[in-house]
Amino acid sequence: MTQDDILQNPEKYDLSIESVGQGTLRSPMSGVPFVSDSDRVALTTDTKKLQDFFNKGIEVPSLETAGPRETIFHDPAWTRAGIVTCGGLCPGLNNVIKSLVTVLWFDYGVRNIFGIPYGYRGLNPSYGYPPIMLNPDVVDAIQDDGGTILGSSRGNQEPSVMVDTLMRLNINVLFCIGGDGTLRGAHAIAQEVKKRKQPISVIGIPKTIDNDLNLIDRTFGFETAVLSATNVITSAHNEANGAFNGLGLVKLMGRDSGFIAAYAALATTVVNFCLVPEVPFTLEGENGLFKALENRYDCGKTHAVLAVAEGAGQHLFDGQEERRDASGNILKKDIGEFLTLKIKEHFEKVGKEINIKYFDPSYTVRSIPAKGTDAIFCYQLAENAVHAAMAGKTDMVVGSMNGTFSHVPIEYAVSERRKIDPNGALWHAVLGATRQQDYFTGKRRKK
């Protein structure tokens, strides 16, 4: 289910947000513009599509607008909030934790805030991890550090066991910070809570460095990851320039979506070849990667830079055993090491010189603190997550759609990964910046 699917068949999809109950308490916030549940964010800004909906008398598909509500469901004096971080590390985790604590404490007066250690494991008593009491003093400077002060883990836990723990701790608001696996876990918790008819709000905050959640334009950590990747690409470019027929080969994160590689290629403008999961490529033949590299060197260039997303070229490993991580994600084969070996072998075979410098900055990129506007975005996501939770919303994730913060049903956010459109403006820009098609097609080669 993609955004286009919803726009084409809006009657098939229900984008409403569930609630644990009607808000009857006046919000303690003052001097802020309150948002109504009737305020919506359209899924498209295309005027032709909008006019088409109007002409047909069909309501434009939209998401509930995020923001503070004038009346809330959870009484701050009796609210006990839990915060959990799951999955791999990502820039901004500590920013989000601090922001959640700050907004809960100062805007709503919530004084009982628990940090759940090591992801969903912390909600399983068999692991024996006690919760961490959080307050503004505890989180005062954590935004300066990468990673998460709560720790993280992958893998599923039994929803009934986790809900038992929430009820035992009297937690009535749970913030789940993570990607698609984490959000699926949050959805399972929300469903179990609903089955038990408990007034526990479960709110997701989108953490995926790959920027690939459905119906969400942007996730925190992505911008910092791109910034970090550009520094590595610059180093790869310098290394490639320092040797005859040098090749700086950089593997970047991106299991199924190549947004980091694509944006980093545009940001640096020194990448000559960008390979992403969404666009297949071959190694051999007149239009293969080997020949494209030969064409670049043959036309007088003495260096090249290649950025490859980790999920690109997985078809080259067909027949090899499939492995999965604790969260059930398919572990991608190492395309970086593979290309380094195969390119070297090919150039030796054809009797041409090549000097490959291989960079794999994956863990460096994801473990640094959020920078600049990314850090601001972390606060805004956390702020809107708290507003949603205190209003009694549940089984939803805070997102950004067309520049406006919105509420997305978790089930839809994880239904399908957002990917680069090979025929879209982003990929067209990448092709324009790299000029790689000139080498793949032989337009630029030795005359």
PyMOL commands that set and color helices and strands:
alter all, ss='L'
color gray80, all
select helices_A, chain A and resi 3-8+10-12+47-56+76-78+93-107+119-123+125-127+142-144+159-168+180-196+222-241+259-268+289-298+314-317+335-349+362-366+372-390+410-413+425-434+436-440
alter helices_A, ss='H'
color red, helices_A
select strands_A, chain A and resi 18-19+25-26+40-42+62-65+71-72+80-85+112-116+132-133+173-178+201-206+246-252+273-275+303-309+355-359+393-394+396-401+404-409
alter strands_A, ss='S'
color yellow, strands_A
deselect
rebuild
show_as cartoon
